[in-house]
Amino acid sequence: MKTTFLAATLLCTSLAQAAGPDAAAVSPSPAITRWADRCTDFTSNGWAFKAPRNFLQWLNVFSDPGIWLEFARRGMDPQSYVRTLSSALDPATVKNYLEWTDPGIYEQWAAAAAEPDFYTAVNAILFDPGRAMRWAMLPTDARAWNLLATGLSPETWGKWMTAPFHPGTQALIEKALDPETALKWSQALADPANYPALRASPQATSGGKPGNPYRALSGPGAF
């Protein structure tokens, strides 16, 4: 059994190295890293759906295999979950989700639903030939083989077995049990400034000129 497991690990490692030059050095682009950080952080992970223009940027990234490879890579690290849960305990999470009380969000979406340029931008992203090619070539992507090798690595399994004793995990538990955390959450919930609907002039979540605000986003390479 151990021999078979070791052979599979060595095979995946060899395939990862053969998939491309310096496969071990392949890293996600800054844009993918930024989006992965944002989406796994409860203090900011609703941003993409708070305005149509934000959504187009989200769609451009999430319809590409690169972001899913990055999520898979992070999913093998137990501390990535710890960081996400720690952000959920941050009072800024309350403010982030209370932004959904902003009527301006729904006004922007209603306007986008009647704007042909919005649909043009969506189609330009979804039917981009280069994007389809990247999905078709995914089985030969060095990053995919590196993921498989990482999943079979004893080092990955060791991280999961020792995760409860990791300083980051212990810090998360202490933060969750700290009465100060609950107090800050309560204060954030009670702060009128965190409710956009109560403001005299609700702030728009995303900028954009009236008329055809999606035209600049409707072509390949707009991001």
N, C-alpha and C positions, 0 to 999 in steps of 0.2 A: 504493500500500500504506500509506504513512504517512498519507495523507489519510483513508483508511478507518479506520485505527486511531484517529486523532484524533477523527473523527466519532463512533465508538463510545464513546470515553471521554466526550466531551461529552454524548452521549445519556444514558449511565448517570448522569452527574452531575446532569443536568437531571431525570431520573426520581427520583433520590434526594431532590432538593430538593422535588419535587412530591409525594412520597409522604407527607409530613407536615410540620408546622411545625417549623422549626429542625432539620431532619433531621441536619445535620452535627454538631449538639450532642448527638444521642442517644447515651447511654452506657449500659453494662450496669449492672444494679443491684448494690449492694454484695454481696448474697448470691452472685450469679453470678460476680463478680470473685473473691470469696473461694474459691469452689469451683474456679474455673479455676486460680487460683494453687496450691491444694492438689493438684490432680490433675496439674499439670505439674511438681511438685516431688517428686523421688524420696525426699526425707526424710519425706514425709507422704502419698504418694499411695495407700497401701494402707488408709487409715483406714476408708473407706466399707464395706469388706467384713470388718472385724474384729468387727463386732457387728450383729445384725439391726436395731437402732434406728438405727445409723449408715447402714445400707443404705437404710432408708426415707427418710432425708434425702437421700441420694444419688439415689434413684429420683425423688424429687419434683423435683429440679433437672434431672436428665438426661433426663427425659421431656418437658421443655419446650424449645421451639426456641431460647430465649434463650442457653442455654449453648453450643449448637452454633454460633450466630452469633459468640459470643465466641471460641470455638476457631478458627473460620475467620478471624476478624480477626487473631488472634495468629499464625496459620499463615502470614500474608503478611509477617511481620516475622522476618527471619533471627535476630535477637538473642533471640527467644523460645525458639528451639531451643538457643541457646548457654546461656541461663539454665538450661534443663532439664538439659542435659548437665553443666553445672557443679554442679548439685545432686547428680547421680549420683556425683560424685567426693567428695562430702562424707561423712565417716565416720558422720554421723547416718543416712545411707541404710542402712548395715549394721544399725544398731539398729532402724530402721523395719521392715526385712524379717525380722529375727530375732524380732520380736514374733509372727510366725506359729507359733513353737514353743510359744506359750501354750495349754495345754489348755483354758483357759477360753473361748477363741474358739469352739472346736468344740462345747463344752458349750452355749453360748448358741444356736448355730445349731441344734443338735439339739432344744433346748427350743422354739425358734421354729417348727420344722417341725411340731410337734404342737400349736401354739397357733392356734386359729381367728382370734383378733384380728390376728395377723400377716397373714394372707391378706386379712382385711377391710381392713386399712390399705393393702395393696398395691393392691387393687381400687379403693379410694377415690381413690388417686393416678392410676391408669391410666385410669379411666373418668370423670375430672373433665370435665364439659362445657366449662368455661372453657379447659382445656388443649387440648382438641380444636379449639376455635375459634381459639386462637392459632396452631395448625398450619395450619388452613384459611386464615387471613389472612396467612400468611407471605409470599406473593408481593407483598403490598401493604405490607409492613413496610419502613420507611425504612432500617433497619439492613441489610436484605438488599441493597437497591439501593446503599447506600454500600459494601458489600463488593465488589460487582461493579465499581463505579467505582474502588475502591482497587486491585483486581487488574489493571485496565487502565492504571493511572496509571504514567507513566514514572518517577516518584519511587520506586515500589515496586520496579520492575525495577532501578533504580540501587542501591537498598539491597542487593539480592542480588548484584549484580556487585562491589560494594565490601565485601561481608561478610567476606572473608578478611583484609582489612586493618583491620577495625574493632578498636578497643582491647579490646572485650569478647571478641572471637574470639581475639585474641592472648593475653589473660589466661587463657582456657580452655586453650589449648595449653600455656602455661607451667605451669598447675596440673596438667595431665595428665602432664607430663614431670618434674615435681618429685618427687624421691624421698620427700619428706616426706608427700606424698599417699598413696603406697603404704604407708608406715609407719603412718600414722594408721588406714588401713583395716585393716591387720593387727592393730593394737592393739584396734580395735573388735571384730574377729572373736574375739579371744582373751579379751575381757573377759567374765567369767561374769555380770556384772550385766546384760548385754544379752540374756541367755537367760531369758525368763520361766519356762520349764519347770524351771529349776534353782533357782528361788526357793522358799522354804518356803511362802509364801502367794501364789500367782499373782494379779496385779492384774487386775481386770476392765477390758476396754478401754472399755466404756461402762456407765454406770449404768442402773438400772432396777429397779423393785420387782417381786418375784415375783408370780405370778398372771396378771394381764392387762396386761403392760407396754406393749402397743401401742395400748391403747384411746385414749389421748390423741393418737395419731398417725393415727387412722383416719378423720378427717374433713377436708374441704377447708379450707384455711387453717390447718392445724395447724402449718405451718412459717412 
